Amino acid sequence: MNETSSLRRAGGWALLLAGLTGVACGFFLAYVPPAVTDDRFSYPLTADGYVAIQVFFFVHHLALAWGLLAVWRTGYAGRGVLAVMGAVASVGSMVLLAGQELVAISARDAAYPSPETDTIEGVYGVLSMFNGFALILLGIAVARARRWQGWPRFVVLALGIFVFVPLTPALFGPFVLARLTIGAWMLIFALLGVALLRPGRPEPTSPSDLLPGTTESVDHGPDAGPSAVTRSAEDQPLRRLPY
């Protein structure tokens, strides 16, 4: 197993496990019997319970960041400027969101709403919007690269769009609806993990994927490395490239 294959598998499992545990946490927070009243920032958990789940969310967000990094580094987003911008911004914003989960622990005993919780939620909002835009950029790069075919090609783009509709409106709605919508977002991350764990990828479908002096490149996936086979124009008939 080469380095690219190891990264793809590690990133895929990170996204799958983080996504599924995120779904479970969404259901847990939506339906666990409240231990405090809803005028406490830690609702529905006690202060100690809130600390525990925030620490988990910190690790959870780092796993998502690692998975997004794997999508880029394994070549599924291509190698262009858009891919770099989307990857750096999406990974960076997810790491910042991880840090914000720890910052929020400082308000574990705070009343809600309060100036302290307003600031914390404001930072969450800015980082979430930035993360949504970054995921859309990365998602466009993935779709344009055509390394995936079918539904995996649009999963990252769906993650970014989901931040704006329906996630953001849901966060202004009832508590249970907000938690369940976050859980649905996490399910899409799990699907991205499944896509990464699937072996191989189709042949490139863009002229930019072809090596100079060739009309066809047979690529056996991100794991193929230098063993990918290429054939020159003299060795084969011309074919019409899809655009």
PyMOL commands that set and color helices and strands:
alter all, ss='L'
color gray80, all
select helices_A, chain A and resi 3-31+47-73+81-107+115-145+151-171+175-197+207-209+225-227+233-235
alter helices_A, ss='H'
color red, helices_A
select strands_A, chain A and resi 214-218+229-232
alter strands_A, ss='S'
color yellow, strands_A
deselect
rebuild
show_as cartoon
